Amino acid sequence: MRCARSPLSMDKGDNYTVADLDLASEGALRVDWARSRMPVLAALRAQAEIDQPLAGMRVAGCLHVTKETAVLIETIEAAGAKISWSGCNPLSTQDDVAAWLAREGYSVHAWHGQSVEDFYWCIDKTLEFKPTLTLDDGADLIVRVHGEKSEFAETVIGGTEETTTGVHRLRAMAAAGDLKYPVLAVNDAITKWDFDNVYGTGQSTLDGIIRSTSVLIAGKTFVVAGYGHCGRGLAMRARGMGANVIITEIDPLPGLRAVMDGFRVMKMDEAASLGDLFCTATGMKDVIVGRHYDSMKDGAIICNTGHYDCEISISDLEERADQIFTIRDNNEAFVLSDGRRIHLLARGRLVNLASAEGHPSEVMDMSFANQFLALCRLAQEGSNYDNTVYDIHPDQDRQLAELKLSSSGITIDELTEDQKAYLLDFSAGT
């Protein structure tokens, strides 16, 4: 694990704080790679450069600073907005991409290996230009605007949120009457749930695990906590690589779904002694705690792919450890009193971004297109909305799916006029 680095040791300018500007050329290559694999955003950008749907807007973003995010940022700017950006996790920023953004003149405050204090310092820096729109992944920026930095709320028309955890937080705020501006739940779009969360999380989480351990997945017993969209995607990919997958759940519906999908389902108390690999994907705290460590195998590997680092009780693990040392980047060994070793990846933070590069560009293309269109919708209509959480309109999802298919050279059937009439004919029967 890299140690936290202070802003004092960063490259700083009037509108940026990044690790090392000299990394910008490497970042440029990665951004170009992502850009070439995000055709939906490219199409939206081409039209936005003409229509300028975000003219006059100031967008404060709190989102993982990755090569894909850079493509979203330049699309937002092409639509007429000014931006200021911070990372939404202390370990997810790609320093070369942050350097490229800074070199290109974007306002960005982000680096890999932040302390919690520096994380919020960066968010606060993005708020200094008084945003009219906010873009979030985890709701940390929005909560900040509703708390210690509430003076910035009055200029905000609306915001967007990209994660399941963040949407849950914001719906709770809205239910309590505490939400000060409308938010669009980008996470709940079908093109986010069924593609980004399933296929993106599944692949990128395994990528992070393998980069941190180089472990063979085939033949291992892989315990996935949570069978929502993210957990389902991870379970699918782990099984595809030869793992024996166990699911733990608290909700009977996804629990039953996992059974029907062919997975073993049990309580974590039972799974703890069986697993070789554990990954949490729940958004809930204390999924893996002390009693689970007490029964784990020697050499067990634990990690998290949820947004926050609360799913694994690190304090319980530290209390049981006689020795803690780093095996390699993002892989710590905790030696227990009986000699067993338990390996914690990425300090319990989201392993797919802390230990790898996050979701592939191709799947982020749709999620970030949703983010962009949501911002455009808020710029045009947000002042008329109530202070609550809104879903993405199904027509937007269909539009993006059509764009994704057409950009891949794929065509699908259309209903004939007779078929359309049949859909509306309630008299048709046997």
N, C-alpha and C positions, 0 to 999 in steps of 0.2 A: 504494500500500500504506500502510495506517495503521501508525504506529510502535507498538511494544510499550508498554503502559502499566503502571505499577507499582501494587501494592495500595494504596500510600500516597495515590494520587490518586483512589481509588474511594470510593463511598458505602459506609460500613461500619456494621454493627450487631452485636449480640451473636451473631447466627446468619447473617449474610449479608455478602457483599462483591460489589457490583455496580457498574457504570459510573455510573449516574445514576438514582436513584429517581423522578425527575420523568418518566421515560419509561413509568411503570407504566400510565398510562391508555391509551397507544398499544398496549402489550402486551396489555391486557385485550381490546381489540377483535380483535387477531390470535388470541388464544387462543379467544375465542368463535367466530370463524370456523372454526378447526380443530375445535373441539368439535362443531359442527353437521354436520361431514363425517366423523365417526368413530363411526358407529352401533354397531359391534361393541363398542368400548370402553364406550359408553354403556350397552349391555345388560348387560355384565359388571359395570359399576359399580353399576347398580341392584340386582343380586342380591348383590353384595359388601357393600353397605350393610346388608343384612339378615343375611348369613351371617358377616361379619367374618373371612374366611379368613386375614388377616394380623395379627390382634390380637396385640399384644405384640412384633411384629417391628420391627427397626430396619434400614432399607434405605439403604445408601450407594450412590448412583448416579453413574456417570461416563459421561455420554451427552450428545450434542449438545443444548445448551439452545435448543430451538426451540419454536414454538407447539404442535406435536404432542407434544413431550416434556412440556410443561406439562399436557396432558390426561392423559398417562400418570401423572404425578406425583399429580394430584388423585385419580385412580382408585386408586392405591396407598394414599393416605391414607384414602380412603373405606372401604377394606377393613380399616382398623384399624392400619396401620403408621405409624411415624414415619419421616421421610426426611431425608437430607442429600445435597446434589447439587453436582456440579461438571461442567464441560464436558469433552468428550473430545478436543477439538482447540483449539489456541490461536486459531483464526480462525473457528470455527463458531457461537459464541454469539450469539444475537439479544438485544442489550442491553435492548430494551424488554420482552421476555419475562422475562428474568432479573429486571428491576425489578418486574414484576407478581408474580412468585413471591415476591420478598422482601416486597413490600407485603402479600401475602396471608398472611404468616407462615411460609412455607416456608424451611428452611435451604438456602441456595444461595450458592455461591462461584464466580462465573464472569463473564467479560467478554470482549468481542471485542478481539483484539490483545494477547494475553499473550506474555510471554517464556516460554521453556522452564522456567525456574526458577519463574515464577509459576504455570504450568500445574500443576506438581507440588505447589506450595504449596496450591493449591485442593483437589487430591485429598486431601492430608494433612488439611486442615480438615474434609473430610467424614468422615474416619475417627475424629475425636476423640470421637464419641458411641458408639463401640464397636458397629459394626453386627453384626447377626445374619445379614443377607443382603447380597450385593453384586450390582450390576447394571452390566454393562460393555459398552462399544463400543470394541474395540481392545485390551482386556485390560490397559491401563495401571494401573488401580486394583488389579486382582488381582495383577499382578506387584509392585506397590508393597507390598501386604500380605504377599507372599512374600519381600520383600527388606528395604528399609530400615525398613518399618513392620510387621515380622513380629509384633510384640507384639499386634496387633489380630486375628491369625488365629484365636486360640483361641475367640473368641466367635462366629465365623462358621459357620453351618450349611451354607451353600452359596451358589453364585453363578450368574449367567447371563451369556452372551456373545452379542453381536449381529452381529459381523462375521466374514467369512471369514478375514481376517488374524488376528484375535483367537483364533478357534477353532484355527487352525494352531498358534499359540503355546502354547495351553493343552493341546492334544493332545501336543505335544512335551514339555511339563512333566510330564504324566501318564505318558508313556512312560518318562521318566527317573526316575520315582518322586518327583518334587519337588512335586506338587500336594497342598496341605494340606487341601483340602475339595472336595466334588463340584461340578461345573459343568454346567449344561444348555446345550447348543449351540443357542440360539434361531436363529442364522443358518442352520443346516442344515435347518430346517423347510421343507416344500414351499411353504407360504404366505409364507415369506420369500424363498427362492431364486427362485421362479417369478414373483413379483409385485413385491415391494419391489426386489430386485436388478435385475430385468429392466426393468420398466416405470417404477419410481421413479428408478433411476439413469439410465436413458436420457433421460427428460424433464428431470430436474433438472440433469444435466451440461450438456446443450445450453443450458438456461436460464442457467447460470453463465457459459458461454462467450460467449453473446450479450450478457449484461449487462456483461461485461468488455471487449467488443470492438465490439459492434453489427455484426459482420461478417456478410455474406451467406453462408449455408451452401450454397445451391444452386450447383452447378458446381465447388465446391472438392473437392480430393482430401483425404479425411479418413482419417488413419491411426489405427486403434484397436489398441493393444497389449494383447493378451489377449482371448480369446473364451470366458471363463467367463460366468456369468449377467450380470454387470455389463457386460462388454464387448459381449456379444450385444445387450443392451438398447440400449446406445449406438449400436452399428452399425445396428440396425433404425431407430432414430429419425433418425440422420444421413442414411441412405438415403432415408427418407421425406421429408426436407426437401431432397432433390435432390443430396446429396453423392455423389461417387464414392468408395466406401469400400474401404480396404485393411486387412486384418487381419494382424498379426504374432503368432506363437505359438511356444511351445517344446514343447507337448504335441501329438502327432499326432492324438489323438481330437478335441479341439475345433478343431484345424486343419482336419481333414477335414470336420467339421460346418460350419465357415465356408465351405468350398468348396461343399458341397452346398446351403448357404443362398444361394449366388450371389455370394459376395464373392471378391475377389482375395486370395490369401494369399502372403506372401513374408517374407524376413528383414528386420529393421529396417535392416540395412546397405543393402539395396536400396531400401526404402521411404523412407529418409531424404531422398533427392534428389527424390522425387516428391510428397511431402506438402505441402499448404498448412496443414493443421491436424493436430496430433498430440495424442492423449490416452491416457495409460497407465491400465490397469485390471487390474493383475497381482498386486499385493501383494508384488512382488519388487523388490529394489534394482537400480539401475544399468541400467534398461531403455533409457533414452536417455542417451548419454554423449558424450564429446568427439568421437570420429570421426564421429558422426552430425551434430553441429553443423557440422562441416567441410564437409559436402555439402548442407546444407539450403538451400532457396530464400531469397532476400531476402524478409523479411516473414513467414516461417513463424511459426506460433503453436503453442506447446506448453503442455500442462497435464496434470493428473493427477486422476483420480477415485477412486484407491485411498486407503486410510485414512492411510498414512504418506507423508511427503514425501521418501522415499528413492528413488522410482522414476525421477526425473529428477535427473541429476547437476548440481546447481546450481554446484558448485565448478568443474567443467569449463567451464561456460558463462561464469562470472565470469573464469576465467583467460584466455579468448579475447576478452574484451570490452575495448575501449579506452574505452568510455563506457557508463554505465548510468543511465537516467532513467525516471521514471514518466509514462506516457501518461495514465492515468486510474486510478481505484481498481482494484487487483488486475490491472494490466496494466503490466509493466515492459518497456522496450526495452533490449536488449543490442546495442550497436553493435560489430561485430567489426572486426578490423584491415583487412579488405578492403572495409569499408563496408556489408556486409550487416547487416540488423537481424533479430534473433530476439526474439519476444515471449513472455515467461513470464507465465502467469496465476497469481495467488494464491500466489506464491512456491513453487509446486510442491505446495501442500497441496490437499486435496480441493476441487475447483473448484465442485462443486455446492452446497457449504455455505459455503465462504469467500466466494464471489462471488454466491451466490444464497440461496435459502431452504431448500435440501434437498428431499427428496421431498414430493410432494403429500400432503395429509392423508388422502385416501381410501385410499392404498396403505399408509401408516404405520399405519392403523387395525388391519390384520391383524398386522403385525410387533409392534406394541406390545401388542396383545391376547395374543400369544404370550409376550411378556416378562412380562406380568401373571400369566398362568396358570402360567408356569414358576416364578415367585416363590411362588405359592400351593402348587404341588406341593412345592417345597423346604421351605416352612414346615411342611407336613404330614408329609413323608416323608424329608426330606434327612438327618436324623440317622441314618437306617438305610442310607444310600448309602455306597459306597466312594469314595475320593478319586480320581475319574477323570472323564472327560467323557462325558455322556449325551446321546443324541438326544431330540428332542421326539417323543412317541408319535404315530403316524399318526392315531389317533382324535381327538387334539387338533386336528390339521390339518383333518380332515374337519369337526369341530364348528365351527371358525372359518369355513371355506368356506361351510358351510350358513348360518351367521349372516350372513355378508356377502351371500350371494344373497338371503336372505329380507328383509334390511333394504333391499334394492334392489327388492323386489317381484317377484323372479324365482323361479319354481318349476321343478323338474326332475322327470323321471320316477322312479318307484320300481319295483323288481322285483316281479313277481307271485309268488305262492307256487309256481306251476309253474316259473317261471324260477329261483327260489332252489333248488328241488329239482334242476333241470337242472345247476346249478353243482356240485352234490355227487354227481351221478350219473356215476361213472367208466365205466359200461357203455355210455353213450350214444356213438354214433359214426355212421358212414355207414350 
